[in-house]
Amino acid sequence: MRKHIVAGNWKMNTTVPEGVELAKAVVAKAAEVPSDVKLIIAPPFTHLAPVAEVVKGTAVGLSAQNCADKTKGAYTGEVSVDMLKSVSCEYTILGHSERRQYYGETDAKLVEKIHLALAAGLSPIFCIGENLDEREAGKHFDVVTEQIKNVLYTLTPEEMANVIVAYEPVWAIGTGKTATAEQAQEIHACCRKVLAEKFGALAEEITILYGGSCKPSNAKELFAQPDIDGGLIGGAALKAEDFIGIATSF
Ligand code: PEP
């Protein structure tokens, strides 16, 4: 039985006090979520230490949104995996399309990051997905296949067992346009098949999340698909009620 996960990517939203309040609201509502659904929140770096205090001893997991590709030293503005571990982070998002698009993150860079994260004991939430041009050109299966092969094929099965994959069509992120349940299912099935070619039966155990304008009104249909194991949620994760509404949609 694969783990069901709903993870909230807060992106560059909320001040620290607002973020602490949001985390408290999520924790207060977490009991509404079935026990087989794992809730994770990914606030900005500045919020991690105080939010760690809020989620401590609860079922809500703490994730970063990124990590450095170096362990320590003269890398101004970067945050290392050890720093994340030191504030009780258990997960980190890697390869979000906004990092790829605006900050030039390449698959090669992500290989370095994912190995560092795993070696530090963090579980990466590794994002893949095609942009609108690639979708319209019918290249979406090729794009996600290449992203998986370039990065995840460098892992051992033991490492892969600690990775969560998030399929996020770039054209659906923050646009209000959601992939249909059928579109999402067919590409999730493709991702699992590509993972099975390298990792065999382990692919059946890997959690693959859908991300892209997921909200309480469409989560049920998406999560009913056999290869969709939960969601990576952006905008709707900024309201505890919506986030929990999504997590109760299985
Ligand atoms: C995301 O950026 O990971 C995301 C899914 O955003 P949204 O839900 O706002 O489309």
Boltz pocket constraint, residues with backbone or C-beta under 6 A from the ligand:
constraints:
  - pocket:
      binder: B
      contacts: [[A, 9], [A, 168], [A, 172], [A, 173], [A, 174], [A, 175], [A, 176], [A, 211], [A, 212], [A, 213], [A, 214], [A, 232], [A, 233], [A, 234], [A, 235], [A, 236]]
      max_distance: 6.0
